[in-house]
Amino acid sequence: MADIERLQRLLGGYALAGIRARLRKRYEQGREGGSVTLGRLNEDERAALNGVLGRRVASGASLRFAIEEMDKVLQAAGVAASLHEALELLDGPIEPRAAQRATTVLAWNDFLTSLGDVRLAAWLGQPRALSALKRASGGDAGCAAQICSDASRVLAVLPCQPTTRSHLAARILGDAHALDHGRTVATLVLASLRHARSDDPVDVEEESVRSQWARLGVMVNELARPALFLNLPGHEGEPGEPAYLSLRALLRETYRWAVAQQDIFVCENPNIVALAADALGTRCAPLICTDGMPAAAQQTLLTQLVTAGAQLHYHGDFDWPGLVIGNVVMNDFGAMPWRFKTPDYRKAVDSSKSSSRRLDSQGRDAGWDAGLRTAMLSSGIAIDEEAVVMDLLQDLIEP
């Protein structure tokens, strides 16, 4: 019978933990017999091993012995039946790595086949996505299953009626910060939805996290980037003067937008609104500004207008980010291009006396005009929206 107390004195303790770990590794690899050469031994390690083997302590940083020799010594001393048993008695069971790998693979396979949300399953079918999840979960399939269970519960309620991100997280996951930027569940939810939209002409990778949540009815910051507009029917602001509405106001107040079957113009840059207000004032047609990529407030306002029956017309910068924004506005809100097609670009280039901005060769597709990218690559010139403002103002004059 093993003498645990004597075995602990011989091979146990913190000082010899490194030696035990190196010996355990042999058994984990399935190597039961043969000889062992242990190098880089310190004085305590060398003395302890020589003491067990009954050898005279010699100098040198390495020591070689046969497993069978160690087994016999431990048996004769009555402390363990073998070195394998001794190591298990001191530090716990030794599981062969092949068995560990098989168990791990089986656990992950069971986990992946149990995923309920098809969008989540499709995303984790990508090797890079699964690798990221394994890193986030420390390789623990049980931890990964809990992360994905939380993500599935969130996905099940999206898109939703407008709500704040913290409220959604508290209601669904019991933690108001569970969907904060950088948290694994939040990353997994957004990544799954981006992957599900992979056939969408919108370049969703270039959207901000706030905008991606806003698409789903989830608001990250109710007061960030209010929507800028001019002469919007249904708003009681001063006619002819630009006005703003925050996301908070858009969600908490009821606006009766009188825009059924009415054309609403949408521009990318705030300068266009200012110039239209200066030049036309109350004679300007209703004008909305996305202020770059439309964020939560802009998206909410555009959604409300479309729901009220408006027809949107969009113009932006003739550069690659401008095309990305155009794809979002036209795809998500049914907008039509407003002087934003290939002939309009060529006319702007021909009338441009100089351009301080050159386009890079990367390019972006315009979902509403297949030839626009080619034309822009051919000329290599970016045309800012302000450069064609006189043409835009002609369209904005109310009859």
C-alpha positions as CSV (number, residue, x, y, z in Angstrom):
1,M,0.0,0.0,0.0
2,A,1.3,3.5,-0.9
3,D,2.8,5.6,1.9
4,I,1.6,9.0,0.9
5,E,3.4,10.8,3.7
6,R,6.8,9.4,2.8
7,L,6.1,9.9,-0.9
8,Q,5.4,13.6,-0.2
9,R,8.7,13.9,1.5
10,L,10.5,12.3,-1.4
11,L,9.0,13.8,-4.5
12,G,6.3,16.3,-3.3
13,G,6.3,20.0,-2.6
14,Y,6.7,23.1,-4.6
15,A,10.4,22.8,-5.2
16,L,10.0,19.6,-7.2
17,A,6.7,20.6,-9.0
18,G,8.6,21.4,-12.3
19,I,10.2,17.9,-12.3
20,R,6.8,16.2,-11.7
21,A,5.3,18.3,-14.5
22,R,8.0,17.2,-16.9
23,L,7.5,13.5,-15.9
24,R,3.7,13.7,-16.1
25,K,4.1,15.1,-19.7
26,R,5.7,11.8,-20.8
27,Y,2.7,9.8,-19.5
28,E,0.3,12.3,-21.1
29,Q,2.0,11.6,-24.4
30,G,1.5,7.8,-23.9
31,R,5.2,7.1,-23.1
32,E,5.1,4.6,-20.3
33,G,8.6,3.0,-20.3
34,G,12.1,3.7,-21.5
35,S,14.7,6.0,-20.2
36,V,14.4,9.6,-19.1
37,T,17.0,12.4,-19.4
38,L,16.2,15.5,-17.4
39,G,18.2,18.5,-18.1
40,R,18.6,21.9,-16.5
41,L,18.1,20.6,-13.0
42,N,18.8,22.8,-10.0
43,E,20.6,21.5,-6.9
44,D,17.4,20.6,-5.0
45,E,15.9,18.7,-7.9
46,R,19.1,16.8,-8.6
47,A,19.6,15.9,-4.9
48,A,16.0,14.7,-4.6
49,L,16.1,12.4,-7.6
50,N,19.5,11.0,-6.7
51,G,18.2,10.4,-3.1
52,V,15.2,8.4,-4.4
53,L,17.4,6.4,-6.8
54,G,20.0,5.7,-4.1
55,R,22.7,7.3,-6.1
56,R,25.6,9.4,-4.9
57,V,24.9,13.1,-5.6
58,A,27.0,14.2,-8.6
59,S,27.6,17.5,-10.2
60,G,26.0,18.4,-13.5
61,A,22.8,19.9,-14.7
62,S,21.2,16.6,-16.1
63,L,20.3,13.2,-14.8
64,R,19.3,10.0,-16.7
65,F,17.4,7.1,-15.4
66,A,15.2,4.3,-16.6
67,I,11.5,4.4,-15.7
68,E,11.6,0.7,-14.7
69,E,14.4,1.5,-12.3
70,M,12.4,4.3,-10.6
71,D,9.3,2.0,-10.5
72,K,11.3,-0.7,-8.6
73,V,12.8,1.8,-6.2
74,L,9.4,3.2,-5.3
75,Q,7.9,-0.3,-4.9
76,A,10.8,-1.4,-2.7
77,A,10.3,1.7,-0.5
78,G,6.6,1.0,-0.2
79,V,5.6,4.5,-1.3
80,A,4.0,3.7,-4.6
81,A,3.6,0.9,-7.1
82,S,5.2,2.9,-9.9
83,L,6.3,6.4,-10.9
84,H,3.0,6.8,-12.8
85,E,1.0,6.1,-9.6
86,A,3.3,8.3,-7.5
87,L,2.7,11.3,-9.8
88,E,-1.1,10.7,-9.7
89,L,-1.0,10.4,-5.9
90,L,0.9,13.7,-5.6
91,D,-0.8,15.8,-8.3
92,G,-4.0,14.1,-9.5
93,P,-5.0,11.8,-12.4
94,I,-2.9,11.7,-15.6
95,E,-5.1,11.7,-18.7
96,P,-3.4,10.8,-22.0
97,R,-3.4,13.8,-24.3
98,A,-5.0,11.8,-27.1
99,A,-7.9,11.1,-24.8
100,Q,-8.0,14.8,-23.7
101,R,-8.1,15.9,-27.3
102,A,-10.9,13.4,-28.2
103,T,-12.9,14.6,-25.2
104,T,-12.4,18.2,-26.1
105,V,-13.3,17.7,-29.8
106,L,-16.5,15.8,-28.8
107,A,-17.5,18.5,-26.3
108,W,-17.1,21.2,-29.0
109,N,-18.9,19.2,-31.6
110,D,-21.8,18.6,-29.3
111,F,-21.9,22.3,-28.5
112,L,-21.8,23.4,-32.1
113,T,-24.6,21.0,-33.1
114,S,-26.8,22.3,-30.3
115,L,-26.7,25.9,-31.5
116,G,-30.3,27.1,-31.9
117,D,-29.9,30.3,-33.8
118,V,-29.1,29.7,-37.5
119,R,-27.4,33.1,-37.8
120,L,-25.1,32.3,-34.9
121,A,-24.4,28.8,-36.2
122,A,-23.6,30.1,-39.7
123,W,-21.1,32.6,-38.2
124,L,-19.4,30.0,-36.0
125,G,-19.1,27.8,-39.1
126,Q,-16.3,30.2,-40.1
127,P,-12.9,29.0,-38.9
128,R,-11.8,32.5,-37.7
129,A,-15.1,33.0,-35.8
130,L,-14.8,29.6,-34.0
131,S,-11.1,30.4,-33.2
132,A,-12.1,33.7,-31.7
133,L,-14.8,32.1,-29.6
134,K,-12.3,29.4,-28.3
135,R,-9.9,32.2,-27.3
136,A,-12.6,34.1,-25.5
137,S,-13.8,31.0,-23.7
138,G,-10.3,29.8,-22.8
139,G,-11.0,26.6,-24.9
140,D,-13.7,25.6,-22.5
141,A,-16.7,24.3,-24.5
142,G,-19.0,24.7,-21.5
143,C,-18.0,28.4,-21.2
144,A,-18.5,28.8,-24.9
145,A,-21.9,27.2,-24.7
146,Q,-23.0,29.8,-22.0
147,I,-21.7,32.7,-24.1
148,C,-23.6,31.4,-27.2
149,S,-26.7,30.8,-25.1
150,D,-26.7,34.4,-24.0
151,A,-26.1,35.6,-27.6
152,S,-29.0,33.4,-28.9
153,R,-31.3,35.0,-26.3
154,V,-30.4,38.4,-27.5
155,L,-30.6,37.5,-31.2
156,A,-34.1,36.0,-30.6
157,V,-35.5,39.5,-29.8
158,L,-33.8,41.4,-32.6
159,P,-34.7,43.6,-34.3
160,C,-36.8,45.1,-31.6
161,Q,-38.9,48.2,-30.8
162,P,-36.6,51.1,-29.9
163,T,-34.8,50.5,-26.6
164,T,-31.5,51.4,-25.0
165,R,-28.7,48.8,-25.1
166,S,-28.3,48.8,-21.3
167,H,-32.0,48.2,-20.8
168,L,-32.0,45.3,-23.4
169,A,-29.0,43.8,-21.7
170,A,-30.5,44.1,-18.2
171,R,-33.9,42.6,-19.4
172,I,-32.5,39.7,-21.4
173,L,-29.2,38.9,-19.6
174,G,-29.7,40.4,-16.1
175,D,-26.6,42.6,-16.5
176,A,-26.9,46.2,-17.8
177,H,-23.3,46.0,-19.1
178,A,-23.5,42.6,-20.8
179,L,-23.8,44.1,-24.3
180,D,-21.2,46.9,-23.8
181,H,-18.6,47.4,-26.5
182,G,-16.0,44.7,-26.4
183,R,-18.0,42.2,-24.4
184,T,-17.9,38.8,-26.0
185,V,-21.7,38.4,-26.3
186,A,-22.1,41.8,-27.9
187,T,-19.3,41.0,-30.4
188,L,-20.9,37.7,-31.2
189,V,-24.4,39.1,-31.8
190,L,-23.2,41.8,-34.2
191,A,-20.8,39.5,-36.0
192,S,-23.5,36.9,-36.6
193,L,-25.9,39.6,-38.0
194,R,-23.1,41.1,-40.2
195,H,-22.4,37.6,-41.6
196,A,-26.1,37.0,-42.2
197,R,-26.2,40.2,-44.3
198,S,-23.1,39.1,-46.4
199,D,-25.2,39.3,-49.6
200,D,-26.3,42.8,-48.8
201,P,-24.7,45.5,-51.0
202,V,-24.2,47.6,-48.0
203,D,-20.6,47.5,-46.7
204,V,-21.6,46.7,-43.2
205,E,-18.0,46.3,-42.0
206,E,-17.6,50.1,-42.3
207,E,-20.5,50.9,-40.1
208,S,-19.9,52.0,-36.6
209,V,-21.0,49.8,-33.7
210,R,-23.6,52.4,-32.7
211,S,-25.1,52.3,-36.2
212,Q,-25.2,48.5,-36.3
213,W,-27.1,48.5,-33.0
214,A,-29.4,51.3,-34.3
215,R,-30.4,49.1,-37.3
216,L,-31.8,46.6,-34.8
217,G,-33.7,49.2,-32.8
218,V,-31.1,49.3,-30.0
219,M,-29.8,52.7,-29.0
220,V,-26.4,53.2,-27.5
221,N,-26.5,56.9,-26.8
222,E,-29.8,58.8,-27.0
223,L,-28.1,62.2,-27.2
224,A,-25.3,61.5,-29.6
225,R,-25.3,63.1,-33.1
226,P,-28.8,64.6,-33.4
227,A,-30.4,64.6,-36.8
228,L,-30.1,67.9,-38.8
229,F,-32.9,69.0,-41.1
230,L,-34.6,71.9,-42.8
231,N,-38.2,72.7,-43.5
232,L,-39.5,69.3,-42.4
233,P,-43.3,69.2,-42.5
234,G,-44.6,68.2,-39.0
235,H,-41.9,69.9,-37.1
236,E,-42.8,73.2,-35.3
237,G,-39.4,74.9,-35.6
238,E,-38.8,78.2,-37.3
239,P,-39.4,77.9,-41.1
240,G,-36.3,78.3,-43.1
241,E,-33.9,77.7,-40.2
242,P,-32.0,74.4,-39.8
243,A,-33.1,72.4,-36.8
244,Y,-32.0,69.3,-34.8
245,L,-33.8,66.4,-33.2
246,S,-32.0,64.0,-30.8
247,L,-32.6,60.3,-30.8
248,R,-34.2,60.8,-27.4
249,A,-36.7,63.3,-28.8
250,L,-37.5,61.1,-31.8
251,L,-38.2,58.1,-29.7
252,R,-40.1,59.8,-26.8
253,E,-42.3,62.3,-28.7
254,T,-44.9,61.6,-31.4
255,Y,-44.2,63.5,-34.6
256,R,-46.9,63.5,-37.3
257,W,-44.7,63.9,-40.3
258,A,-47.0,65.3,-43.1
259,V,-44.9,63.8,-45.9
260,A,-47.2,61.2,-47.6
261,Q,-46.2,60.9,-51.3
262,Q,-43.8,63.8,-50.8
263,D,-40.2,64.1,-52.0
264,I,-37.7,64.5,-49.2
265,F,-34.1,65.3,-50.2
266,V,-31.2,63.8,-48.2
267,C,-27.6,65.0,-48.3
268,E,-24.4,63.8,-46.6
269,N,-22.8,67.0,-45.4
270,P,-24.1,69.7,-42.9
271,N,-22.7,72.4,-45.1
272,I,-25.3,71.7,-47.7
273,V,-28.1,72.4,-45.2
274,A,-26.5,75.7,-44.2
275,L,-26.1,76.8,-47.8
276,A,-29.7,75.8,-48.6
277,A,-31.0,77.7,-45.7
278,D,-28.9,80.8,-46.6
279,A,-29.9,80.7,-50.3
280,L,-33.5,79.5,-50.2
281,G,-34.8,79.8,-46.6
282,T,-38.5,79.0,-46.5
283,R,-38.5,78.2,-50.2
284,C,-36.3,75.2,-49.7
285,A,-37.8,71.7,-50.1
286,P,-37.6,69.4,-47.1
287,L,-33.9,68.5,-46.6
288,I,-32.3,65.9,-44.2
289,C,-28.6,65.5,-43.5
290,T,-27.0,62.1,-42.7
291,D,-23.9,63.8,-41.4
292,G,-21.7,61.1,-42.8
293,M,-22.8,57.5,-42.2
294,P,-26.3,57.8,-40.6
295,A,-26.2,57.1,-36.9
296,A,-29.1,56.2,-34.6
297,A,-30.9,59.5,-34.7
298,Q,-30.6,59.9,-38.5
299,Q,-31.7,56.3,-39.1
300,T,-34.7,56.8,-36.8
301,L,-35.8,60.0,-38.5
302,L,-35.4,58.5,-42.0
303,T,-37.4,55.4,-40.9
304,Q,-40.2,57.6,-39.5
305,L,-40.4,59.6,-42.8
306,V,-40.5,56.5,-45.0
307,T,-43.1,55.0,-42.7
308,A,-45.1,58.2,-43.1
309,G,-45.0,57.7,-46.9
310,A,-42.1,59.9,-48.0
311,Q,-39.9,59.2,-51.0
312,L,-36.3,59.9,-50.2
313,H,-33.7,61.2,-52.7
314,Y,-30.1,60.9,-51.7
315,H,-26.9,62.8,-52.7
316,G,-23.4,62.5,-51.2
317,D,-19.7,62.9,-51.9
318,F,-18.4,61.3,-55.0
319,D,-15.7,59.3,-53.0
320,W,-15.6,55.8,-51.7
321,P,-17.0,56.5,-48.3
322,G,-19.8,58.5,-50.1
323,L,-20.7,55.4,-52.0
324,V,-20.8,53.3,-48.9
325,I,-23.2,55.7,-47.3
326,G,-25.3,55.9,-50.4
327,N,-25.6,52.1,-50.3
328,V,-26.9,52.3,-46.8
329,V,-29.5,55.0,-47.4
330,M,-30.7,53.6,-50.7
331,N,-30.8,50.0,-49.6
332,D,-32.2,50.5,-46.1
333,F,-34.6,53.4,-46.7
334,G,-35.6,52.9,-50.4
335,A,-34.0,56.2,-51.4
336,M,-33.5,57.1,-55.0
337,P,-30.2,58.7,-56.3
338,W,-30.3,62.5,-56.4
339,R,-27.8,63.7,-59.0
340,F,-25.7,60.8,-57.8
341,K,-25.2,58.7,-60.9
342,T,-22.4,58.2,-63.5
343,P,-23.5,61.1,-65.8
344,D,-23.7,63.4,-62.8
345,Y,-20.2,62.4,-61.7
346,R,-18.7,62.9,-65.2
347,K,-20.4,66.4,-65.5
348,A,-18.9,67.3,-62.1
349,V,-15.4,66.2,-63.1
350,D,-15.7,68.1,-66.4
351,S,-16.7,71.3,-64.7
352,S,-14.2,71.0,-61.9
353,K,-11.3,73.3,-62.5
354,S,-9.1,71.6,-59.9
355,S,-9.4,68.9,-57.2
356,S,-7.3,68.7,-54.1
357,R,-8.4,65.1,-53.4
358,R,-7.5,62.0,-55.4
359,L,-9.2,58.7,-55.1
360,D,-7.2,55.6,-54.1
361,S,-7.5,52.5,-56.2
362,Q,-9.4,50.4,-53.8
363,G,-12.9,51.4,-54.9
364,R,-16.4,50.7,-53.8
365,D,-19.4,49.5,-55.7
366,A,-22.5,51.7,-56.0
367,G,-25.6,49.4,-55.6
368,W,-27.7,51.9,-57.6
369,D,-25.3,52.4,-60.5
370,A,-23.0,49.6,-61.7
371,G,-20.9,52.0,-63.8
372,L,-20.2,54.6,-61.2
373,R,-17.2,52.8,-59.6
374,T,-15.6,52.3,-63.0
375,A,-16.0,56.0,-63.9
376,M,-14.5,57.1,-60.6
377,L,-11.6,54.8,-60.9
378,S,-11.0,56.0,-64.5
379,S,-10.8,59.7,-63.5
380,G,-9.3,59.2,-60.0
381,I,-10.9,62.4,-58.8
382,A,-13.1,62.8,-55.7
383,I,-15.9,65.4,-55.9
384,D,-17.1,66.9,-52.7
385,E,-20.8,67.5,-52.3
386,E,-20.2,71.2,-51.8
387,A,-18.6,71.4,-55.3
388,V,-22.0,70.7,-56.9
389,V,-24.2,72.6,-54.5
390,M,-25.5,75.0,-57.2
391,D,-27.0,72.1,-59.1
392,L,-28.5,70.7,-55.9
393,L,-30.0,74.1,-54.9
394,Q,-31.9,74.2,-58.3
395,D,-33.7,71.0,-57.3
396,L,-34.5,72.2,-53.8
397,I,-36.4,75.3,-54.9
398,E,-40.0,74.8,-54.0
399,P,-42.5,75.6,-56.8
